[in-house]
Amino acid sequence: LMAVICNTCGLPDDLCACGDLDKDSTHIIIRLETRRFRKKGTMIEGLDPKINNLESVAKSLKKKYACGGTAKNDYVFLQGDHRETIKDTLIQLGFSGETIELH
């Protein structure tokens, strides 16, 4: 029988602390940012790097939207304006809708 591995932290279920920390404590802010050359991008701030692997969050978002992007210490930046759908996508990734604020 395989141990259940948490998708968020990659630890076996019995060692996983994600449920205790819970993503409800995070407050995610999504806003549109205009970078140079009038390129628009979607800024996702407030992801706690201690409970979220920002690299993997960024990776799944870039894959879903087929766009470039980057993950820094406390934010994920995606190329393009994804405000319409980004909240639903984050909810699918396991974040709580109440904690996501769209600007």
N, C-alpha and C positions, 0 to 999 in steps of 0.2 A: 504494500500500500504506500502510495507516494505521499509525502508531507505536503500540505497545502502551502504554497508560497504566496506571500502577499505581493500583489502587483506593484504596490507603491514603493516599498522599501526593499523588496527582494528577500526578506527574511522569512523563515518558516513561520507559519501562522502562530505557533505557540510563543515565539520570541518577538513577534511583531508588536510594535507599540503604536502603530498608526491609529488604531481604533481609539486608544486612550488619548493620544494627542489630538486626534480628530481634526479633520480639515475645517470643521466649523469655527475653530479659533482663528483661522486666517481670514483676512479681509482683502479680497482681490479687487483691484481697480483696473478697469480696462479703459484705455482712452486712445484716441487717434492722435498720432504724432506726425507732423510733416517734417520730414528730414530735408536735407539739401537737395537741390534739383527737383523740388516739388514732389519728391517721392513720398507717398503716404505709407504709414506703417501702423501696426496695432501693438500697443504697449500693454503688457499684462504685468501689473505690479502687485506686490503684496504676497507673493508665493513664498512660503517659508522654506528656505533651502534645507533646514534641519529635517522637515518632514516630507518635502517633495524633492525628487531628483529632477532639478530644473532641466538638466540636459535631456532626460528622457521625455519630460513634458514637452519641451521645445521640439524634440525629434518627432513625437507623434503629431504635434500640431503642424509642423512643416510638411509632414507626409500627407496629412489630411488635406491641407490647403495647397499642396504642391507649390510652396513658395520658400524663399530663403528666410533666414531668421537667425537669432542668436540668443543664448542664455547667459545672463550675467548673474552676479551674486544674488540679486533679489528681484530680478525681473526677466521676462521673456519678451523679445521683440520680434514681431513677424512682419515681413514685407507685405504691403497691401492692406486694404481696409477690410477687416473681417468682423466688424462689430455686429453685423446682422446675426451671425451664426455662432460666434465664438463662445457665448454664454452656454448654449446648448452643448457645444463640444466639450467645454470644461466640465459640465455636469456629467456628461458621458464618461469623462475621465475620472469621475468620482468626487469632484468638488461639490460643495453644497451651494445650491442656487441662491440662498439667502445671503451668502457672503460675497456674492459677485456684484460689483457695482459698475454700471456702464456709464461712461461720460460722453 
